[in-house]
């Protein structure tokens, strides 16, 4: 996977907040809508708050909101808040004969990382949640709200026989 599970969860939460258009969402609402385990989401929201991506307010009308407009918050900012993308700046094998240059393998890997970094830096949260584009909510269409979370089997599926 190109990004960590934590970074992907952070993106899910951030996209949901961008769709809320400034209305606060509670951690519980975010957990249910994004299908992220609540305890895990709590840690993610703390990291996003520390990075200045979200703000939070306690109380009856409290919750989480994006700190900036969705069009001003990039995917790269969200990903880097949880699990920063690291470029290959020197030989990971510490080979002195490489000097300051990367070998062809590590140069190609760094080029790929740079491409991902550029794509993430050039993509705003607003671009990931356009309400006016049919099919923009693809994840919701593919996974019905009442289906089990990925990786979790229902009791019926666990007890089902495999094979003929």
Backbone as JSON Lines, residues from 0, in Angstrom:
{"i":0,"aa":"X","n":[0.85,-1.18,0.0],"ca":[0.0,0.0,0.0],"c":[0.89,1.24,0.0]}
{"i":1,"aa":"X","n":[0.5,2.24,-0.74],"ca":[1.3,3.45,-0.87],"c":[1.3,4.26,0.41]}
{"i":2,"aa":"X","n":[0.16,4.31,1.09],"ca":[0.08,5.05,2.35],"c":[-0.35,4.09,3.46]}
{"i":3,"aa":"X","n":[-0.09,4.48,4.68],"ca":[-0.44,3.64,5.82],"c":[-1.95,3.62,6.04]}
{"i":4,"aa":"X","n":[-2.4,2.64,6.8],"ca":[-3.82,2.55,7.17],"c":[-4.24,3.81,7.92]}
{"i":5,"aa":"X","n":[-3.37,4.3,8.8],"ca":[-3.68,5.52,9.57],"c":[-3.88,6.71,8.65]}
{"i":6,"aa":"X","n":[-3.03,6.86,7.65],"ca":[-3.15,7.98,6.71],"c":[-4.43,7.85,5.89]}
{"i":7,"aa":"X","n":[-4.77,6.63,5.49],"ca":[-6.0,6.43,4.73],"c":[-7.22,6.75,5.59]}
{"i":8,"aa":"X","n":[-7.21,6.34,6.85],"ca":[-8.3,6.68,7.77],"c":[-8.39,8.2,7.95]}
{"i":9,"aa":"X","n":[-7.25,8.86,8.06],"ca":[-7.24,10.32,8.21],"c":[-7.86,10.98,6.99]}
{"i":10,"aa":"X","n":[-7.57,10.45,5.81],"ca":[-8.17,10.99,4.59],"c":[-9.68,10.79,4.57]}
{"i":11,"aa":"X","n":[-10.14,9.62,5.0],"ca":[-11.58,9.37,5.06],"c":[-12.25,10.41,5.96]}
{"i":12,"aa":"X","n":[-11.69,10.61,7.15],"ca":[-12.26,11.56,8.1],"c":[-12.23,12.98,7.53]}
{"i":13,"aa":"X","n":[-11.12,13.36,6.93],"ca":[-10.98,14.71,6.38],"c":[-11.95,14.95,5.23]}
{"i":14,"aa":"X","n":[-12.16,13.96,4.38],"ca":[-13.11,14.11,3.28],"c":[-14.53,14.26,3.83]}
{"i":15,"aa":"X","n":[-14.86,13.49,4.86],"ca":[-16.19,13.64,5.47],"c":[-16.36,15.03,6.05]}
{"i":16,"aa":"X","n":[-15.33,15.54,6.71],"ca":[-15.41,16.89,7.27],"c":[-15.54,17.93,6.16]}
{"i":17,"aa":"X","n":[-14.89,17.69,5.03],"ca":[-15.01,18.65,3.93],"c":[-16.43,18.66,3.38]}
{"i":18,"aa":"X","n":[-17.08,17.52,3.37],"ca":[-18.46,17.44,2.89],"c":[-19.44,18.08,3.87]}
{"i":19,"aa":"X","n":[-19.05,18.18,5.14],"ca":[-19.92,18.77,6.16],"c":[-20.02,20.29,6.02]}
{"i":20,"aa":"X","n":[-19.16,20.87,5.19],"ca":[-19.19,22.3,4.88],"c":[-19.16,23.18,6.13]}
{"i":21,"aa":"X","n":[-18.28,22.85,7.06],"ca":[-18.09,23.69,8.25],"c":[-18.95,23.32,9.43]}
{"i":22,"aa":"X","n":[-19.9,22.42,9.25],"ca":[-20.72,21.96,10.38],"c":[-19.9,20.96,11.19]}
{"i":23,"aa":"X","n":[-19.88,21.11,12.51],"ca":[-19.1,20.18,13.33],"c":[-19.64,18.75,13.24]}
{"i":24,"aa":"X","n":[-18.73,17.8,13.24],"ca":[-19.08,16.39,13.3],"c":[-18.42,15.8,14.53]}
{"i":25,"aa":"X","n":[-19.16,15.0,15.27],"ca":[-18.59,14.36,16.45],"c":[-17.71,13.2,16.02]}
{"i":26,"aa":"X","n":[-16.86,12.77,16.92],"ca":[-16.0,11.62,16.64],"c":[-16.86,10.39,16.35]}
{"i":27,"aa":"X","n":[-17.97,10.27,17.06],"ca":[-18.87,9.13,16.84],"c":[-19.47,9.17,15.43]}
{"i":28,"aa":"X","n":[-19.92,10.34,15.0],"ca":[-20.47,10.47,13.65],"c":[-19.41,10.13,12.6]}
{"i":29,"aa":"X","n":[-18.21,10.64,12.81],"ca":[-17.12,10.35,11.86],"c":[-16.79,8.87,11.84]}
{"i":30,"aa":"X","n":[-16.74,8.24,13.01],"ca":[-16.41,6.81,13.08],"c":[-17.45,5.98,12.35]}
{"i":31,"aa":"X","n":[-18.72,6.29,12.58],"ca":[-19.79,5.53,11.93],"c":[-19.79,5.75,10.42]}
{"i":32,"aa":"X","n":[-19.66,6.99,10.0],"ca":[-19.71,7.29,8.56],"c":[-18.5,6.78,7.8]}
{"i":33,"aa":"X","n":[-17.35,6.78,8.44],"ca":[-16.11,6.39,7.76],"c":[-15.74,4.93,8.0]}
{"i":34,"aa":"X","n":[-16.47,4.28,8.92],"ca":[-16.21,2.89,9.28],"c":[-14.8,2.7,9.82]}
{"i":35,"aa":"X","n":[-14.4,3.64,10.67],"ca":[-13.11,3.58,11.35],"c":[-13.38,3.23,12.8]}
{"i":36,"aa":"X","n":[-12.64,2.29,13.4],"ca":[-12.83,1.98,14.81],"c":[-12.7,3.26,15.66]}
{"i":37,"aa":"X","n":[-13.67,3.53,16.55],"ca":[-13.69,4.78,17.31],"c":[-12.4,5.09,18.07]}
{"i":38,"aa":"X","n":[-11.81,4.11,18.72],"ca":[-10.57,4.37,19.48],"c":[-9.43,4.76,18.55]}
{"i":39,"aa":"X","n":[-9.36,4.12,17.41],"ca":[-8.34,4.43,16.42],"c":[-8.57,5.83,15.85]}
{"i":40,"aa":"X","n":[-9.83,6.14,15.56],"ca":[-10.17,7.46,15.02],"c":[-9.8,8.56,16.0]}
{"i":41,"aa":"X","n":[-9.99,8.32,17.28],"ca":[-9.65,9.32,18.29],"c":[-8.18,9.72,18.19]}
{"i":42,"aa":"X","n":[-7.31,8.75,18.02],"ca":[-5.87,9.03,17.88],"c":[-5.58,9.79,16.58]}
{"i":43,"aa":"X","n":[-6.29,9.42,15.53],"ca":[-6.1,10.09,14.24],"c":[-6.54,11.55,14.33]}
{"i":44,"aa":"X","n":[-7.68,11.78,14.96],"ca":[-8.18,13.15,15.1],"c":[-7.24,13.99,15.95]}
{"i":45,"aa":"X","n":[-6.63,13.39,16.97],"ca":[-5.64,14.11,17.79],"c":[-4.46,14.54,16.92]}
{"i":46,"aa":"X","n":[-3.98,13.63,16.08],"ca":[-2.85,13.96,15.2],"c":[-3.23,15.05,14.19]}
{"i":47,"aa":"X","n":[-4.44,14.97,13.66],"ca":[-4.89,15.99,12.71],"c":[-5.04,17.35,13.4]}
{"i":48,"aa":"X","n":[-5.49,17.33,14.65],"ca":[-5.62,18.59,15.39],"c":[-4.25,19.17,15.69]}
{"i":49,"aa":"X","n":[-3.32,18.32,16.1],"ca":[-1.95,18.77,16.4],"c":[-1.29,19.37,15.15]}
{"i":50,"aa":"X","n":[-1.6,18.82,13.98],"ca":[-1.02,19.31,12.72],"c":[-1.76,20.54,12.18]}
{"i":51,"aa":"X","n":[-2.83,20.94,12.84],"ca":[-3.57,22.12,12.39],"c":[-4.52,21.86,11.24]}
{"i":52,"aa":"X","n":[-4.84,20.61,10.99],"ca":[-5.75,20.25,9.89],"c":[-7.21,20.39,10.35]}
{"i":53,"aa":"X","n":[-7.47,20.0,11.6],"ca":[-8.82,20.12,12.15],"c":[-8.76,20.92,13.44]}
{"i":54,"aa":"X","n":[-9.91,21.45,13.81],"ca":[-10.07,22.05,15.13],"c":[-11.22,21.33,15.8]}
{"i":55,"aa":"X","n":[-11.26,21.41,17.11],"ca":[-12.34,20.75,17.83],"c":[-12.94,21.7,18.85]}
{"i":56,"aa":"X","n":[-14.19,21.44,19.14],"ca":[-14.89,22.24,20.14],"c":[-15.71,21.28,20.99]}
{"i":57,"aa":"X","n":[-15.6,21.42,22.3],"ca":[-16.37,20.58,23.21],"c":[-17.77,21.16,23.38]}
{"i":58,"aa":"X","n":[-18.65,20.34,23.89],"ca":[-19.98,20.81,24.23],"c":[-21.07,20.25,23.35]}
{"i":59,"aa":"X","n":[-22.29,20.71,23.63],"ca":[-23.48,20.21,22.95],"c":[-23.38,20.36,21.43]}
{"i":60,"aa":"X","n":[-22.94,21.49,20.96],"ca":[-22.82,21.72,19.52],"c":[-21.38,21.54,19.04]}
{"i":61,"aa":"X","n":[-20.61,20.8,19.8],"ca":[-19.21,20.63,19.48],"c":[-18.96,19.55,18.46]}
{"i":62,"aa":"X","n":[-17.7,19.36,18.19],"ca":[-17.28,18.36,17.23],"c":[-16.02,18.82,16.53]}
{"i":63,"aa":"X","n":[-15.74,18.21,15.42],"ca":[-14.54,18.51,14.64],"c":[-14.93,19.2,13.34]}
{"i":64,"aa":"X","n":[-14.11,20.16,12.94],"ca":[-14.26,20.83,11.64],"c":[-12.87,20.99,11.04]}
{"i":65,"aa":"X","n":[-12.82,21.17,9.74],"ca":[-11.54,21.46,9.1],"c":[-11.08,22.85,9.53]}
{"i":66,"aa":"X","n":[-9.79,23.0,9.73],"ca":[-9.23,24.3,10.14],"c":[-9.21,25.28,8.97]}
{"i":67,"aa":"X","n":[-9.12,24.75,7.74],"ca":[-9.1,25.58,6.54],"c":[-10.18,25.08,5.59]}
{"i":68,"aa":"X","n":[-10.47,25.88,4.6],"ca":[-11.41,25.45,3.57],"c":[-10.88,24.19,2.89]}
{"i":69,"aa":"X","n":[-11.77,23.28,2.48],"ca":[-11.33,22.05,1.82],"c":[-10.45,22.3,0.6]}
{"i":70,"aa":"X","n":[-10.69,23.39,-0.12],"ca":[-9.88,23.66,-1.32],"c":[-8.47,24.11,-0.95]}
{"i":71,"aa":"X","n":[-8.25,24.46,0.32],"ca":[-6.93,24.9,0.77],"c":[-6.19,23.84,1.59]}
{"i":72,"aa":"X","n":[-6.79,22.68,1.72],"ca":[-6.16,21.58,2.45],"c":[-5.84,20.46,1.46]}
{"i":73,"aa":"X","n":[-4.58,20.07,1.39],"ca":[-4.18,19.05,0.42],"c":[-4.15,17.66,1.04]}
{"i":74,"aa":"X","n":[-4.24,16.69,0.17],"ca":[-4.09,15.29,0.58],"c":[-2.73,15.1,1.24]}
{"i":75,"aa":"X","n":[-1.7,15.74,0.69],"ca":[-0.35,15.61,1.24],"c":[-0.29,16.09,2.69]}
{"i":76,"aa":"X","n":[-0.96,17.19,3.0],"ca":[-0.97,17.69,4.37],"c":[-1.59,16.67,5.32]}
{"i":77,"aa":"X","n":[-2.69,16.07,4.9],"ca":[-3.37,15.08,5.74],"c":[-2.49,13.85,5.92]}
{"i":78,"aa":"X","n":[-1.95,13.33,4.84],"ca":[-1.09,12.14,4.91],"c":[0.13,12.42,5.78]}
{"i":79,"aa":"X","n":[0.78,13.56,5.57],"ca":[1.98,13.88,6.34],"c":[1.7,14.1,7.82]}
{"i":80,"aa":"X","n":[0.47,14.44,8.17],"ca":[0.11,14.62,9.58],"c":[0.15,13.29,10.33]}
{"i":81,"aa":"X","n":[-0.09,12.2,9.63],"ca":[-0.13,10.88,10.26],"c":[1.12,10.06,10.01]}
{"i":82,"aa":"X","n":[1.54,10.03,8.77],"ca":[2.66,9.17,8.38],"c":[3.4,9.86,7.23]}
{"i":83,"aa":"X","n":[4.3,10.77,7.56],"ca":[4.96,11.57,6.52],"c":[5.6,10.74,5.41]}
{"i":84,"aa":"X","n":[5.42,11.22,4.2],"ca":[6.06,10.59,3.04],"c":[7.54,10.96,3.1]}
{"i":85,"aa":"X","n":[8.38,9.96,3.0],"ca":[9.82,10.2,3.1],"c":[10.5,9.93,1.77]}
{"i":86,"aa":"X","n":[11.22,10.92,1.3],"ca":[12.0,10.78,0.08],"c":[13.3,10.04,0.4]}
{"i":87,"aa":"X","n":[13.9,9.45,-0.6],"ca":[15.18,8.76,-0.45],"c":[16.26,9.77,-0.83]}
{"i":88,"aa":"X","n":[16.94,10.29,0.17],"ca":[17.93,11.34,-0.06],"c":[19.36,10.82,-0.13]}
{"i":89,"aa":"X","n":[19.58,9.67,0.47],"ca":[20.91,9.05,0.42],"c":[20.73,7.54,0.38]}
{"i":90,"aa":"X","n":[21.79,6.86,0.1],"ca":[21.73,5.4,-0.04],"c":[21.21,4.76,1.25]}
{"i":91,"aa":"X","n":[20.07,4.06,1.18],"ca":[19.54,3.39,2.37],"c":[20.48,2.31,2.9]}
{"i":92,"aa":"X","n":[21.37,1.82,2.04],"ca":[22.33,0.79,2.45],"c":[23.61,1.38,3.02]}
{"i":93,"aa":"X","n":[23.69,2.71,3.01],"ca":[24.86,3.44,3.55],"c":[26.15,3.08,2.81]}
{"i":94,"aa":"X","n":[26.06,2.82,1.52],"ca":[27.24,2.49,0.73],"c":[28.01,3.76,0.4]}
{"i":95,"aa":"X","n":[29.23,3.84,0.86],"ca":[30.03,5.06,0.67],"c":[30.38,5.29,-0.8]}
{"i":96,"aa":"X","n":[30.45,4.22,-1.59],"ca":[30.81,4.4,-3.0],"c":[29.72,5.12,-3.79]}
{"i":97,"aa":"X","n":[28.52,5.21,-3.24],"ca":[27.46,5.97,-3.92],"c":[27.65,7.47,-3.74]}
{"i":98,"aa":"X","n":[28.38,7.84,-2.73],"ca":[28.58,9.27,-2.47],"c":[27.24,9.95,-2.22]}
{"i":99,"aa":"X","n":[27.02,11.05,-2.9],"ca":[25.76,11.78,-2.74],"c":[24.72,11.37,-3.77]}
{"i":100,"aa":"X","n":[25.09,10.47,-4.67],"ca":[24.17,10.03,-5.72],"c":[23.48,8.74,-5.3]}
{"i":101,"aa":"X","n":[22.26,8.58,-5.78],"ca":[21.54,7.34,-5.54],"c":[21.84,6.36,-6.67]}
{"i":102,"aa":"X","n":[21.82,5.07,-6.35],"ca":[21.98,4.05,-7.39],"c":[20.71,4.07,-8.25]}
{"i":103,"aa":"X","n":[20.74,3.44,-9.41],"ca":[19.56,3.45,-10.29],"c":[18.28,2.94,-9.61]}
{"i":104,"aa":"X","n":[18.39,1.92,-8.79],"ca":[17.21,1.38,-8.1],"c":[16.59,2.42,-7.17]}
{"i":105,"aa":"X","n":[17.42,2.99,-6.3],"ca":[16.9,3.95,-5.33],"c":[16.49,5.27,-5.98]}
{"i":106,"aa":"X","n":[17.13,5.63,-7.07],"ca":[16.72,6.83,-7.8],"c":[15.32,6.62,-8.38]}
{"i":107,"aa":"X","n":[15.08,5.43,-8.95],"ca":[13.76,5.13,-9.53],"c":[12.69,5.07,-8.43]}
{"i":108,"aa":"X","n":[13.02,4.48,-7.3],"ca":[12.07,4.45,-6.18],"c":[11.77,5.86,-5.69]}
{"i":109,"aa":"X","n":[12.8,6.7,-5.6],"ca":[12.58,8.08,-5.16],"c":[11.75,8.85,-6.19]}
{"i":110,"aa":"X","n":[11.97,8.58,-7.47],"ca":[11.15,9.22,-8.51],"c":[9.67,8.88,-8.31]}
{"i":111,"aa":"X","n":[9.4,7.62,-7.99],"ca":[8.01,7.19,-7.76],"c":[7.43,7.89,-6.53]}
{"i":112,"aa":"X","n":[8.22,7.99,-5.48],"ca":[7.78,8.69,-4.27],"c":[7.5,10.16,-4.59]}
{"i":113,"aa":"X","n":[8.38,10.77,-5.38],"ca":[8.2,12.17,-5.76],"c":[6.92,12.37,-6.56]}
{"i":114,"aa":"X","n":[6.59,11.41,-7.42],"ca":[5.36,11.5,-8.21],"c":[4.13,11.45,-7.31]}
{"i":115,"aa":"X","n":[4.15,10.54,-6.36],"ca":[3.04,10.44,-5.4],"c":[2.93,11.72,-4.58]}
{"i":116,"aa":"X","n":[4.07,12.2,-4.11],"ca":[4.09,13.43,-3.31],"c":[3.52,14.61,-4.1]}
{"i":117,"aa":"X","n":[3.89,14.72,-5.37],"ca":[3.39,15.81,-6.21],"c":[1.88,15.67,-6.43]}
{"i":118,"aa":"X","n":[1.42,14.45,-6.69],"ca":[-0.02,14.23,-6.9],"c":[-0.81,14.56,-5.64]}
{"i":119,"aa":"X","n":[-0.33,14.13,-4.49],"ca":[-1.01,14.42,-3.22],"c":[-0.98,15.91,-2.92]}
{"i":120,"aa":"X","n":[0.14,16.56,-3.2],"ca":[0.26,17.99,-2.94],"c":[-0.6,18.84,-3.87]}
{"i":121,"aa":"X","n":[-0.93,18.29,-5.02],"ca":[-1.76,19.02,-5.99],"c":[-3.23,18.66,-5.93]}
{"i":122,"aa":"X","n":[-3.61,17.88,-4.93],"ca":[-5.01,17.46,-4.8],"c":[-5.58,17.98,-3.49]}
{"i":123,"aa":"X","n":[-6.65,18.74,-3.59],"ca":[-7.28,19.27,-2.38],"c":[-8.39,18.33,-1.91]}
{"i":124,"aa":"X","n":[-8.79,18.51,-0.66],"ca":[-9.92,17.72,-0.14],"c":[-11.19,18.03,-0.92]}
{"i":125,"aa":"X","n":[-11.33,19.26,-1.37],"ca":[-12.51,19.63,-2.16],"c":[-12.59,18.81,-3.45]}
{"i":126,"aa":"X","n":[-11.45,18.48,-4.02],"ca":[-11.44,17.69,-5.25],"c":[-11.84,16.24,-5.0]}
{"i":127,"aa":"X","n":[-11.77,15.8,-3.76],"ca":[-12.12,14.42,-3.43],"c":[-13.58,14.28,-3.02]}
{"i":128,"aa":"X","n":[-14.28,15.38,-2.93],"ca":[-15.67,15.3,-2.49],"c":[-16.6,16.22,-3.28]}
{"i":129,"aa":"X","n":[-16.48,16.23,-4.6],"ca":[-17.37,17.1,-5.37],"c":[-18.8,16.58,-5.36]}
{"i":130,"aa":"X","n":[-19.7,17.36,-4.82],"ca":[-21.1,16.94,-4.71],"c":[-21.82,16.96,-6.05]}
{"i":131,"aa":"X","n":[-21.31,17.71,-7.01],"ca":[-22.02,17.87,-8.28],"c":[-21.61,16.86,-9.35]}
{"i":132,"aa":"X","n":[-20.75,15.92,-9.0],"ca":[-20.3,14.93,-9.98],"c":[-20.95,13.59,-9.68]}
{"i":133,"aa":"X","n":[-21.75,13.04,-10.62],"ca":[-22.36,11.73,-10.39],"c":[-21.29,10.67,-10.13]}
{"i":134,"aa":"X","n":[-21.54,9.85,-9.14],"ca":[-20.59,8.78,-8.82],"c":[-19.45,9.22,-7.95]}
{"i":135,"aa":"X","n":[-19.45,10.49,-7.49],"ca":[-18.35,10.97,-6.66],"c":[-18.29,10.25,-5.33]}
{"i":136,"aa":"X","n":[-19.43,9.71,-4.92],"ca":[-19.48,9.01,-3.64],"c":[-19.34,7.5,-3.88]}
{"i":137,"aa":"X","n":[-18.33,7.14,-4.64],"ca":[-18.14,5.76,-5.06],"c":[-18.03,4.8,-3.89]}
{"i":138,"aa":"X","n":[-17.31,5.17,-2.85],"ca":[-17.15,4.27,-1.71],"c":[-18.5,3.9,-1.12]}
{"i":139,"aa":"X","n":[-19.39,4.84,-0.99],"ca":[-20.72,4.58,-0.44],"c":[-21.51,3.65,-1.36]}
{"i":140,"aa":"X","n":[-21.33,3.81,-2.66],"ca":[-22.07,2.98,-3.6],"c":[-21.57,1.54,-3.57]}
{"i":141,"aa":"X","n":[-20.29,1.37,-3.35],"ca":[-19.7,0.03,-3.37],"c":[-19.94,-0.73,-2.08]}
{"i":142,"aa":"X","n":[-20.0,-0.03,-0.96],"ca":[-20.13,-0.68,0.34],"c":[-21.38,-0.17,1.03]}
{"i":143,"aa":"X","n":[-22.47,-0.94,1.04],"ca":[-23.68,-0.5,1.72],"c":[-23.41,-0.26,3.2]}
{"i":144,"aa":"X","n":[-24.14,0.69,3.78],"ca":[-23.94,1.07,5.17],"c":[-24.15,-0.09,6.13]}
{"i":145,"aa":"X","n":[-25.0,-1.06,5.78],"ca":[-25.27,-2.16,6.71],"c":[-24.35,-3.37,6.52]}
{"i":146,"aa":"X","n":[-23.38,-3.28,5.64],"ca":[-22.46,-4.4,5.44],"c":[-21.36,-4.37,6.49]}
{"i":147,"aa":"X","n":[-20.76,-5.53,6.81],"ca":[-19.7,-5.55,7.82],"c":[-18.47,-4.79,7.34]}
{"i":148,"aa":"X","n":[-17.7,-4.31,8.29],"ca":[-16.47,-3.6,7.96],"c":[-15.52,-4.54,7.24]}
{"i":149,"aa":"X","n":[-14.65,-4.02,6.38],"ca":[-13.69,-4.87,5.68],"c":[-12.86,-5.7,6.66]}
{"i":150,"aa":"X","n":[-12.67,-6.96,6.31],"ca":[-11.85,-7.82,7.15],"c":[-12.61,-8.46,8.3]}
{"i":151,"aa":"X","n":[-13.89,-8.14,8.43],"ca":[-14.69,-8.7,9.51],"c":[-15.82,-9.52,8.91]}
{"i":152,"aa":"X","n":[-15.84,-10.77,9.23],"ca":[-16.87,-11.64,8.71],"c":[-18.08,-11.61,9.63]}
{"i":153,"aa":"X","n":[-19.26,-11.78,9.06],"ca":[-20.46,-11.89,9.88],"c":[-20.51,-13.3,10.43]}
{"i":154,"aa":"X","n":[-21.37,-13.53,11.41],"ca":[-21.5,-14.87,11.98],"c":[-21.88,-15.88,10.91]}
{"i":155,"aa":"X","n":[-22.78,-15.48,10.02],"ca":[-23.21,-16.4,8.96],"c":[-22.04,-16.76,8.05]}
{"i":156,"aa":"X","n":[-21.21,-15.79,7.73],"ca":[-20.08,-16.06,6.85],"c":[-19.04,-16.93,7.55]}
{"i":157,"aa":"X","n":[-18.85,-16.73,8.85],"ca":[-17.86,-17.51,9.58],"c":[-18.25,-18.99,9.63]}
{"i":158,"aa":"X","n":[-19.55,-19.24,9.77],"ca":[-19.97,-20.62,9.93],"c":[-20.3,-21.3,8.61]}
{"i":159,"aa":"X","n":[-20.25,-20.58,7.53],"ca":[-20.57,-21.15,6.23],"c":[-19.54,-22.19,5.84]}
{"i":160,"aa":"X","n":[-20.02,-23.26,5.2],"ca":[-19.12,-24.29,4.73],"c":[-18.38,-23.82,3.5]}
{"i":161,"aa":"X","n":[-17.15,-24.27,3.36],"ca":[-16.35,-23.94,2.2],"c":[-16.23,-25.2,1.35]}
{"i":162,"aa":"X","n":[-16.45,-25.05,0.06],"ca":[-16.3,-26.18,-0.84],"c":[-17.61,-26.89,-1.1]}
{"i":163,"aa":"X","n":[-17.57,-27.99,-1.86],"ca":[-18.8,-28.71,-2.25],"c":[-19.41,-29.49,-1.12]}
